[in-house]
């Protein structure tokens, strides 16, 4: 079971926002299904356009998220964030939040996530709000007190503790890249999207002078937030140990692997095409496009085939070959 609580608040009385409801709805729609349409997260959506998102309602929903057993519990919040310097406490701000009662404290959220393990194997907290990097950092009035991130907890935030989270064209800058990552830009070869790959995607997209995202985790294994179509079919990846009996093996190629006879040099046009070899070559070319295989002594796979050279695994290809050999694909 995978459960997600998605919160988006635009309608603050004194400082309204304009992209948080859009962000929440887009994230909810994206997480509900994998790329192939199969069910993913069971989502509860709270947005300020559908009713007041008060401190009481928000705190109750967060409590409920962490009560039941689950494989993954995910909390996404888009809205205002605040730090109370007098108590050194951080908050996600509710619609009725005000000085002294901002909303739900970040330390309370972390404490609930920590206490939920191992009933909830993994918790992912994603915050698109100002000062959100405070989550998991410090709690209480003692500024030297470190807030420990418990086992299985991952935190991904739009900014550091003193940073702001911007909006552009009706969406949060951070969430816009988050959704791009979840829809496939952060997928690995097998189509798996993890919190770490999402962070890497966002981190590379934001320059050193822009808002800086924060990633914190205490995990033993990576989890998959969403699955999309593999870049290379899994059955092809499983054949890597067949093509390459060991990681250093050079797979021999010759002109019979290349099906194009119209554009090959004249001396090769009369050579027969081997249908089975062309099928293998197509799979090897797919691996080449995604960095798993490279031609030997040739610039392109086509040249390696026409010149009777070969191809070999890259370090990444050797990694996936090993996974296939261990039946982990």
VENURBEL-V661109 format. One line per field, one symbol per residue. ss: DSSP state (h for helix, s for strand, l for the rest). psi: psi as a letter, one per 30 degrees, with the letter a starting at -180 (. if undefined). burial: # if it has 9 or more other ideal C-beta (glycine too) atoms within 8 Angstrom, else .. A space follows every 10 residues. Layout:
# VENURBEL-V661109
ss->???
psi->???
burial->???
This chain:
# VENURBEL-V661109
ss->lsssssssll lllllllllh hhhhhhhhhh hhslllllsl lsssssslll llllhhhhhh hhhhhlllls ssssssssll ssssllllss ssssssssll ssssshhhhh hhhhhhllls ssssssssll lhhhlllsll lllllsllll llssssslll llllllssll sshhhhhhhh hhhhhlllll lsslhhhhhh hhhhhlllll lllsssssll lllllsslll lllhhhhhlh hhhlllllll ssllhhhlll lllllhhhll llllhhhhhh hhhhhhhhhl llssssllll hhhhhhllls ssslhhhhhh hhhhhllll
psi->kkkkjkkkje ikefillffe eeeeeeeeee fellfgflkc kjkkkjkfff lkileeeeee eeeeegelkl ekkkkkkkak llkjfefhkl kkklegklkf ieckkeeeee eeeeffkgej ekkkjjjilk gfffkgdlla fjffkkjkkl kgkkkjlfla fglljllkhg lkeeeeeeee effffgkaeg gkjleeeeee eeeffklfgl kklkkkkilf lkljekklkk ekkefeeffe feejflfgkj kkllfffjfj feglleffff klkjeeeeee eeeeeeeefg gfkklkhlel eeeeeeghba llkleeeeee eeeeeghg.
burial->.######### .#....#.## ########.# ##.##....# #.######.. ..###.###. ######...# .######### ####...### #####.#... .######### .###.##..# .######### ########## ......#.## #########. #.#.#.#... ########## ####.##### ########## ###..#.... #########. ..#.####.# ##.#.##### #.##....#. #.#.####.. ...#...#.. ..#...##.# #.######.# .##.##.#.. #.####..## ####.###.# ####....#
